Amino acid sequence: AIFACSLVTIQLGFLNLVLAVIVDKAAEAREASKEDKAEQKRQAVKMSLGKWVDVMKRLDSDSSGTINMEELLEGYKDDVVKEVMSDMGIEEGDLKVMFSLMDTDNSGSLSYNEFIRALAKAQTQDHRVSMMMMQLRLEHIQNAV
């Protein structure tokens, strides 16, 4: 009886050790996966910024360093611009509203930084964060009214 109890105790201890190793390996894999995802996100942001700089240059027909509503509407006819915007779900009918929302200082023009920052952020940001920020802004507006 003592031998059987000793054998069961040793087996349970061994199984506990094996389980601890499995859980530890799973935790390591999860951390590595998080690091890989973070690196992929950094690369996506870098690629996105390059793409948006190219789009901005294509839109800026007078090379002023800014775009206005007319340049945006005219630039949308460019196949590259149209493709990049369409990939984000931005259609020609959305451009006027998008421009007015991006032009937060009501200057009638958008600098490269304003335009690129807004579109790159929209392209790379987690949708849950975007929704939370939108809800917070709406609450802020409601409280102000």
Buried (B, 14 or more C-beta within 10 A) or exposed (E): EEEEEEEEEEEEEEEEEEEEEEEEEEEEEEEEEEEEEEEEEEEEBEEBBEBBBEBBEBBBBEEEEBBBBEBBBBBBEBEEBBEBBEEEEBEEEEBEEBBEEBBEEEEEBBBBEBBBBBBBBBBBEEEEEEEEEEEEEEEEEEEEE
